[in-house]
Amino acid sequence: MSLKIEKDIPNKKGKTETIRSMKVGDSFIIDNYDQARVIRTLFSRVGYKCSIQKSDQETYRCWRVK
């Protein structure tokens, strides 16, 4: 087996890393309620709190609050 070593390839940022980089007041759009529930769980896992509100008929907005 032959492996090709590659350098300077950026690692994909995970969802929890993205949440950790958020400041209080930052927000983003979520496509549906099921995703909103998952996002709320991810915030909880990293020790942050969020507020999720319905934005329009199909989307939700999530803010980091604490």
C-alpha positions in Angstrom: 0.0 0.0 0.0 1.3 3.4 -1.0 0.3 6.6 0.9 0.7 10.0 -0.6 1.5 12.6 2.1 0.0 16.0 1.5 0.8 19.2 3.4 -1.0 22.5 4.2 -4.5 21.0 3.7 -6.9 22.8 6.1 -8.9 20.6 8.4 -12.7 21.0 8.1 -14.2 22.9 11.0 -16.8 21.0 13.0 -20.1 22.4 14.2 -18.9 22.6 17.8 -15.8 24.6 16.8 -18.1 27.0 14.9 -20.3 27.4 18.0 -17.2 28.0 20.2 -16.1 30.8 17.9 -19.4 32.7 18.2 -19.6 35.8 20.4 -22.7 36.7 22.4 -25.2 38.3 20.0 -23.9 36.4 16.9 -26.7 34.5 15.0 -27.3 32.2 12.1 -30.3 30.8 10.1 -31.4 27.1 10.6 -33.4 25.4 7.9 -36.0 23.5 10.0 -37.1 22.7 13.5 -35.2 19.3 13.7 -31.9 21.1 13.0 -32.8 23.7 15.6 -33.1 20.9 18.2 -29.7 19.5 17.2 -28.1 23.0 17.4 -29.6 23.6 20.9 -28.0 20.3 22.0 -24.6 21.3 20.6 -24.7 24.6 22.4 -25.4 22.8 25.6 -22.5 20.4 25.1 -20.0 23.3 24.8 -21.5 25.1 27.8 -23.2 27.9 25.9 -26.8 29.0 25.8 -28.8 30.0 22.8 -32.1 31.5 21.8 -34.0 30.1 18.8 -36.9 31.9 17.2 -39.0 31.2 14.1 -37.8 33.6 11.4 -40.4 32.8 8.7 -42.6 29.8 7.7 -39.6 27.4 7.3 -36.5 28.9 8.9 -35.3 29.6 12.4 -32.7 32.1 13.7 -30.3 31.0 16.5 -28.5 33.5 18.7 -25.7 32.9 21.2 -26.9 34.5 24.4 -24.5 33.4 27.2 
